[in-house]
Amino acid sequence: MKVVHVLSSFFPDTTGGTEHYVLALTKGLSLLGIDSAIALPGLDDAHDRQAEGLRVFLFKDRLAEKVHQWGASIVHFHEFASGGKISVAHLKSIRALGIRVVVTPHVSGNSCFVGSMYKNDKLLCEGVMDRWKCTSCFHQVKRPGTTTGLLTLLSELCYRLGIEFKKENGKIASGLNNARQIELHHQEFRSIVELSSLVVGISAWYTDVLKRNFPNASNIRYIPTGKMHPVKPNRGNSDRSFLSIVFVGRITPIKGLHLLLEALSSFPQNTYALHVIGPTQSIDLSYVNQLIEKYADNKRIHWLNTLDANATMRRIADADLLCLPSLVAEMSPLVIDEAHAAGIPVVVSDVPGSREKILEGKNGFFFKRGDADDLKRVIDELMQMHKRGELHATELSSIAFEETVRQYHLMYTTVLNEDFTHS
């Protein structure tokens, strides 16, 4: 069996959770005799390359041709990218060749146009794709003001009348296109699910979202994410005079690093150390540069850029605490499991995906989403616990990633041997 994994970027260019997930999956599958390759957006005539021991195809329009020539029996999409870089058109062309398609969404933005899964950026959404409700939510978040309701109504009318404006017509005209854009976004995701042999939810909460949107689909499965990097538990920093904190992830506003930095700025610098592991050459350079410049004089903040998986685990194991201050619903953050494997607790915002992995007081602590003051309160309490030698994590029962791989292998075999129907 040969499987091609499609995602928007991969090692060594980026080292986010999706990349670590795919790498661990390919390594596990190789032990079961399955050959894997990676496919990334690029130029069709670009030469293939190697990354982490895997063949990497670059594609623009000829993805189906390249995976067919390689002899792939399954193409596994982990991401879809805007601008047609990875789209339903690629999926259709692969299906036309008789190659089975598996999809694992790693972000809620596949179905949520805003991308956060929070209605009006305040209340957790059930995730049902509804053009009117989603357009209203989008306008509340992106275009707040007294005219939000009117803009939503006009945008819906333009959609129903088939009126479309060009970008050069201005911001208001662009807003009138939103209902149409959201409907197209929903239609594309519906097509992805309907055309796939298998759609995998990696968290229980998002699997429920999928089933709410596709109640009659028989191709949706939940495969829980197991621990990937077992390490010898470490009690962290032995110097109790300061708290060593680590942040691991993409440096973008939705990951909430600015909240952590704001909370820490209230404490004397000699009471903490923060190691930030994430690509400083981010797609959101203005955000990264703003943070680096704002805290340039703080010598207790260490910007480590990206590290390989082993170096990241060592850094986590050397810390007292990991913080994941996300502003959006997470899928199933691998870094939480890695912190628990290292024996250190985690502070997370109370968002789906993160909170399911935490038993408060046992292996982690919560703070209110988007609330730097509440995060400050939690960190203050943990500093006192650390001074008393009481800060540690009890690793709760969790499956190993080998079990995740085993379930994928079973599903791959199933989709190759059975005719999945989605009606």
C-alpha positions as CSV (number, residue, x, y, z in Angstrom):
1,M,0.0,0.0,0.0
2,K,1.2,3.5,-0.9
3,V,-0.2,6.6,0.7
4,V,0.4,10.3,-0.2
5,H,-0.2,12.8,2.5
6,V,-1.3,16.3,1.3
7,L,-0.7,19.4,3.4
8,S,0.2,23.0,2.9
9,S,3.7,22.9,4.4
10,F,6.1,20.5,6.0
11,F,9.6,20.1,7.6
12,P,12.0,21.9,7.6
13,D,10.0,25.0,6.5
14,T,7.3,24.7,9.2
15,T,7.0,22.5,12.3
16,G,3.5,22.9,13.6
17,G,1.1,20.3,15.1
18,T,-0.1,19.1,11.7
19,E,3.4,18.5,10.5
20,H,4.3,16.5,13.6
21,Y,1.1,14.5,13.3
22,V,1.7,13.6,9.7
23,L,5.4,12.7,10.4
24,A,4.5,10.5,13.3
25,L,1.8,8.8,11.2
26,T,4.1,8.1,8.3
27,K,6.8,6.6,10.6
28,G,4.2,4.4,12.3
29,L,2.8,3.3,9.0
30,S,6.2,2.4,7.7
31,L,6.5,-0.2,10.5
32,L,3.4,-1.8,9.1
33,G,4.8,-2.0,5.6
34,I,3.1,1.1,4.1
35,D,5.1,3.5,2.0
36,S,4.3,7.2,2.4
37,A,5.1,10.4,0.5
38,I,4.3,14.0,1.0
39,A,2.6,16.4,-1.5
40,L,2.9,20.2,-1.1
41,P,1.7,23.1,-3.2
42,G,4.4,24.4,-5.5
43,L,5.2,24.3,-9.2
44,D,4.3,21.3,-11.3
45,D,7.7,21.2,-13.0
46,A,9.6,21.5,-9.7
47,H,11.9,18.6,-8.8
48,D,10.8,16.2,-6.1
49,R,12.8,16.5,-2.8
50,Q,13.4,14.7,0.4
51,A,12.3,15.7,3.9
52,E,12.5,13.6,7.1
53,G,13.3,10.6,4.9
54,L,10.1,11.0,2.9
55,R,9.7,11.8,-0.8
56,V,8.1,15.2,-1.3
57,F,6.0,16.0,-4.4
58,L,5.4,19.6,-5.4
59,F,2.3,20.4,-7.4
60,K,0.0,23.1,-8.8
61,D,-2.4,21.4,-11.1
62,R,-0.8,18.0,-11.7
63,L,-1.3,16.4,-8.2
64,A,-3.4,13.5,-9.5
65,E,-0.9,12.8,-12.3
66,K,2.0,12.7,-9.9
67,V,0.4,10.5,-7.2
68,H,-0.8,8.1,-9.9
69,Q,2.6,7.8,-11.4
70,W,4.0,7.0,-8.0
71,G,1.4,4.2,-7.6
72,A,-0.6,5.7,-4.7
73,S,-3.6,3.7,-3.6
74,I,-4.7,6.3,-1.1
75,V,-4.3,10.1,-1.0
76,H,-4.8,11.5,2.5
77,F,-5.6,15.2,2.6
78,H,-4.7,16.9,6.0
79,E,-5.3,20.5,4.8
80,F,-7.0,22.5,2.1
81,A,-5.4,25.9,1.2
82,S,-7.0,29.0,-0.1
83,G,-6.6,30.3,-3.6
84,G,-7.0,26.8,-5.1
85,K,-3.6,25.7,-3.8
86,I,-5.2,22.6,-2.3
87,S,-8.9,22.4,-3.3
88,V,-11.8,20.1,-4.0
89,A,-10.7,20.2,-7.6
90,H,-7.6,18.3,-6.7
91,L,-9.7,15.8,-4.8
92,K,-12.0,15.3,-7.7
93,S,-9.2,14.7,-10.2
94,I,-7.8,12.0,-7.8
95,R,-11.1,10.3,-7.5
96,A,-11.5,10.3,-11.3
97,L,-8.4,8.0,-11.4
98,G,-10.0,5.5,-9.0
99,I,-7.7,6.5,-6.1
100,R,-9.3,6.5,-2.7
101,V,-9.4,9.7,-0.7
102,V,-9.1,10.1,3.1
103,V,-9.5,13.5,4.8
104,T,-8.4,14.5,8.3
105,P,-9.4,18.1,9.1
106,H,-6.8,19.6,11.5
107,V,-8.5,23.0,11.9
108,S,-12.1,24.1,12.5
109,G,-11.7,26.6,9.7
110,N,-12.6,23.9,7.2
111,S,-16.2,24.3,8.2
112,C,-16.2,27.6,10.2
113,F,-15.6,30.6,7.9
114,V,-14.5,32.8,10.9
115,G,-12.2,29.9,12.0
116,S,-12.7,30.2,15.8
117,M,-16.0,28.2,16.4
118,Y,-17.2,31.1,18.6
119,K,-20.4,32.9,17.7
120,N,-19.8,36.6,17.6
121,D,-16.3,35.8,19.1
122,K,-18.0,35.2,22.5
123,L,-20.1,32.0,22.7
124,L,-19.1,28.5,21.6
125,C,-20.9,27.5,18.4
126,E,-22.4,24.1,17.7
127,G,-20.7,24.3,14.3
128,V,-23.7,23.8,12.0
129,M,-23.1,25.4,8.6
130,D,-25.9,27.9,8.0
131,R,-25.3,30.7,5.5
132,W,-27.5,33.3,7.3
133,K,-26.2,32.6,10.8
134,C,-22.6,32.3,9.6
135,T,-22.7,35.5,7.6
136,S,-24.2,37.4,10.6
137,C,-21.4,36.0,12.9
138,F,-18.7,36.9,10.4
139,H,-20.0,40.5,10.2
140,Q,-20.2,40.7,14.1
141,V,-16.6,39.6,14.3
142,K,-15.0,41.3,11.3
143,R,-17.3,44.3,10.8
144,P,-18.8,45.2,14.2
145,G,-21.1,48.2,14.4
146,T,-24.7,49.3,14.3
147,T,-25.0,48.4,10.6
148,T,-24.1,44.7,11.0
149,G,-27.7,43.4,10.8
150,L,-28.4,45.5,7.7
151,L,-25.1,44.4,6.0
152,T,-26.1,40.8,6.7
153,L,-29.5,41.3,5.2
154,L,-28.2,43.1,2.1
155,S,-25.5,40.4,1.6
156,E,-28.1,37.7,1.7
157,L,-30.3,39.6,-0.8
158,C,-27.3,40.0,-3.2
159,Y,-26.6,36.3,-3.0
160,R,-30.2,35.3,-3.7
161,L,-30.4,37.8,-6.6
162,G,-27.1,36.6,-8.0
163,I,-25.4,40.0,-7.6
164,E,-21.7,39.9,-7.2
165,F,-19.3,42.9,-6.6
166,K,-15.6,43.2,-7.5
167,K,-13.0,43.9,-4.9
168,E,-12.2,47.3,-6.5
169,N,-15.7,48.4,-5.7
170,G,-14.7,49.0,-2.0
171,K,-15.1,47.6,1.4
172,I,-18.9,47.9,1.6
173,A,-19.3,46.1,-1.8
174,S,-16.9,43.5,-0.6
175,G,-19.1,43.0,2.5
176,L,-22.1,42.5,0.3
177,N,-20.3,39.5,-1.2
178,N,-19.9,37.7,2.1
179,A,-23.0,35.6,2.0
180,R,-21.9,34.3,-1.4
181,Q,-18.4,33.6,-0.2
182,I,-19.6,31.7,2.9
183,E,-22.0,29.7,0.8
184,L,-19.2,28.7,-1.5
185,H,-17.0,27.8,1.5
186,H,-19.8,25.6,2.9
187,Q,-20.4,24.0,-0.5
188,E,-16.7,23.1,-0.9
189,F,-16.6,21.5,2.5
190,R,-19.7,19.5,1.8
191,S,-18.2,18.3,-1.5
192,I,-15.0,17.3,0.3
193,V,-16.9,15.2,2.8
194,E,-19.2,13.6,0.1
195,L,-16.4,12.7,-2.2
196,S,-14.1,11.2,0.5
197,S,-14.0,7.5,1.3
198,L,-13.2,8.4,4.9
199,V,-13.3,11.6,7.0
200,V,-11.5,11.4,10.3
201,G,-12.2,13.5,13.3
202,I,-9.1,13.7,15.6
203,S,-11.1,15.1,18.5
204,A,-14.5,14.0,19.9
205,W,-16.0,17.5,19.8
206,Y,-15.2,18.1,16.1
207,T,-16.4,14.6,15.2
208,D,-19.7,15.7,16.7
209,V,-19.6,18.9,14.6
210,L,-19.1,16.7,11.5
211,K,-22.0,14.5,12.4
212,R,-24.3,17.5,13.0
213,N,-23.6,18.7,9.5
214,F,-23.7,15.3,7.9
215,P,-26.1,13.2,10.0
216,N,-26.6,10.6,7.3
217,A,-23.0,10.2,6.3
218,S,-21.4,6.8,6.9
219,N,-17.8,7.8,6.2
220,I,-17.1,9.8,9.3
221,R,-14.9,8.2,12.0
222,Y,-13.3,9.3,15.2
223,I,-9.6,8.3,15.6
224,P,-8.2,9.7,18.9
225,T,-4.8,11.1,19.0
226,G,-2.3,9.3,21.1
227,K,0.9,10.3,22.8
228,M,3.7,10.6,20.2
229,H,6.9,11.2,22.2
230,P,7.2,9.1,25.3
231,V,9.9,10.7,27.5
232,K,11.3,10.1,31.0
233,P,9.2,12.4,33.3
234,N,11.2,15.4,34.4
235,R,10.4,17.4,37.5
236,G,11.4,20.5,35.5
237,N,13.4,23.5,36.8
238,S,15.1,22.7,40.2
239,D,15.4,26.3,41.1
240,R,12.2,27.2,42.8
241,S,13.0,31.0,42.8
242,F,11.5,31.3,39.3
243,L,8.9,29.6,37.2
244,S,10.1,28.2,33.8
245,I,7.3,28.4,31.2
246,V,7.4,27.1,27.6
247,F,5.1,28.0,24.7
248,V,5.1,25.8,21.6
249,G,3.2,26.6,18.5
250,R,2.6,28.9,15.5
251,I,3.1,32.5,16.4
252,T,-0.2,33.9,15.2
253,P,-2.8,36.0,17.0
254,I,-5.2,33.0,17.3
255,K,-2.6,31.1,19.4
256,G,-2.7,33.8,22.0
257,L,0.9,34.3,22.8
258,H,0.3,38.0,23.3
259,L,-2.0,37.1,26.2
260,L,0.8,35.1,27.9
261,L,3.3,37.9,27.4
262,E,0.8,40.5,28.8
263,A,0.1,38.4,31.8
264,L,3.8,37.8,32.5
265,S,4.6,41.5,32.2
266,S,2.9,42.1,35.5
267,F,5.5,40.0,37.4
268,P,9.1,40.9,38.3
269,Q,11.3,39.5,35.6
270,N,13.4,37.4,38.0
271,T,10.3,35.4,38.9
272,Y,9.9,33.6,35.6
273,A,11.6,32.5,32.3
274,L,9.7,32.0,29.1
275,H,10.9,29.9,26.1
276,V,8.9,30.5,22.9
277,I,9.3,27.7,20.4
278,G,7.7,28.7,17.1
279,P,8.6,30.1,13.7
280,T,9.6,33.7,14.0
281,Q,9.5,33.9,10.2
282,S,5.8,33.5,10.5
283,I,3.1,34.2,7.8
284,D,2.0,36.9,10.2
285,L,5.3,38.8,10.4
286,S,3.7,42.0,11.6
287,Y,2.3,40.2,14.7
288,V,5.6,38.5,15.4
289,N,7.7,41.6,15.0
290,Q,5.4,43.6,17.1
291,L,5.7,41.1,20.0
292,I,9.5,40.9,19.7
293,E,9.9,44.7,19.6
294,K,7.5,45.2,22.5
295,Y,9.4,42.8,24.8
296,A,12.9,43.4,23.4
297,D,14.2,44.6,26.7
298,N,12.9,41.5,28.6
299,K,15.9,39.2,28.8
300,R,13.7,36.5,30.4
301,I,11.9,35.8,27.2
302,H,13.8,33.5,24.8
303,W,12.8,33.3,21.2
304,L,14.0,29.8,20.0
305,N,12.4,29.8,16.5
306,T,11.7,26.2,15.5
307,L,13.3,23.1,16.9
308,D,13.1,19.5,15.7
309,A,10.8,17.1,17.6
310,N,13.4,15.7,19.9
311,A,14.8,19.1,20.9
312,T,11.3,20.4,21.5
313,M,10.6,17.5,23.8
314,R,13.8,18.2,25.8
315,R,12.9,21.8,26.2
316,I,9.4,20.9,27.4
317,A,10.8,18.4,29.9
318,D,13.2,21.1,31.3
319,A,10.3,23.5,32.0
320,D,7.9,23.7,34.9
321,L,4.9,24.6,32.9
322,L,3.5,24.7,29.4
323,C,1.0,27.3,28.4
324,L,-1.4,27.1,25.5
325,P,-3.5,30.3,25.5
326,S,-5.5,29.7,22.3
327,L,-8.3,32.0,21.2
328,V,-9.9,29.5,18.9
329,A,-11.2,26.0,19.4
330,E,-8.4,23.5,19.0
331,M,-8.6,20.0,17.5
332,S,-6.4,17.8,19.7
333,P,-3.2,19.7,20.7
334,L,-0.4,17.2,20.6
335,V,1.8,19.4,22.7
336,I,-0.5,18.9,25.7
337,D,0.2,15.1,25.6
338,E,3.9,15.8,25.2
339,A,3.9,18.0,28.3
340,H,2.1,15.3,30.3
341,A,4.5,12.7,29.1
342,A,7.3,14.9,30.5
343,G,5.5,15.2,33.8
344,I,4.7,18.9,33.7
345,P,1.3,20.5,33.9
346,V,-0.4,22.7,31.3
347,V,-2.2,26.0,31.5
348,V,-4.8,26.2,28.7
349,S,-7.6,28.6,27.7
350,D,-11.0,26.9,28.2
351,V,-11.6,26.0,24.6
352,P,-12.7,22.7,23.0
353,G,-9.9,20.4,22.1
354,S,-7.7,21.7,24.9
355,R,-10.1,21.3,27.9
356,E,-10.9,17.7,27.0
357,K,-7.3,16.8,27.8
358,I,-7.2,18.5,31.2
359,L,-8.4,17.4,34.6
360,E,-8.0,20.6,36.6
361,G,-5.5,20.3,39.5
362,K,-4.3,16.9,38.3
363,N,-2.5,17.6,35.0
364,G,-3.4,21.2,34.2
365,F,-5.3,24.4,34.9
366,F,-7.8,26.6,33.0
367,F,-8.1,30.3,32.4
368,K,-10.9,32.2,30.7
369,R,-10.4,32.4,26.9
370,G,-8.9,35.8,25.9
371,D,-8.6,37.0,29.5
372,A,-5.0,38.0,30.3
373,D,-6.0,39.0,33.9
374,D,-7.3,35.6,34.6
375,L,-4.2,34.0,33.1
376,K,-2.2,36.2,35.4
377,R,-4.2,35.0,38.4
378,V,-3.5,31.3,37.4
379,I,0.2,31.9,36.9
380,D,0.5,33.7,40.2
381,E,-1.1,30.7,42.0
382,L,1.3,28.3,40.1
383,M,4.3,30.4,41.1
384,Q,3.4,29.9,44.8
385,M,2.8,26.1,44.2
386,H,6.2,25.9,42.5
387,K,7.9,27.6,45.5
388,R,6.4,25.0,47.8
389,G,7.5,22.2,45.4
390,E,3.9,21.2,44.7
391,L,3.7,21.9,41.0
392,H,3.7,18.7,38.9
393,A,1.3,16.7,36.7
394,T,-0.2,13.3,37.0
395,E,-0.3,11.7,33.6
396,L,-3.8,10.3,33.0
397,S,-4.5,7.3,30.9
398,S,-4.0,8.0,27.3
399,I,-3.5,5.8,24.3
400,A,-0.1,5.7,22.5
401,F,0.2,7.1,19.0
402,E,0.8,3.5,17.8
403,E,-2.9,2.9,18.5
404,T,-3.7,5.9,16.4
405,V,-1.6,4.5,13.6
406,R,-3.2,1.0,14.0
407,Q,-6.7,2.5,13.6
408,Y,-5.6,4.4,10.4
409,H,-4.2,1.2,9.0
410,L,-7.5,-0.5,9.7
411,M,-9.4,2.3,8.0
412,Y,-7.1,2.4,5.0
413,T,-7.6,-1.3,4.5
414,T,-11.3,-0.9,4.9
415,V,-11.6,1.8,2.3
416,L,-9.5,-0.2,-0.2
417,N,-11.6,-3.3,0.3
418,E,-15.1,-1.8,0.6
419,D,-17.3,0.5,-1.4
420,F,-18.1,3.3,1.0
421,T,-21.5,5.0,0.4
422,H,-22.2,8.3,2.0
423,S,-26.0,8.7,1.5
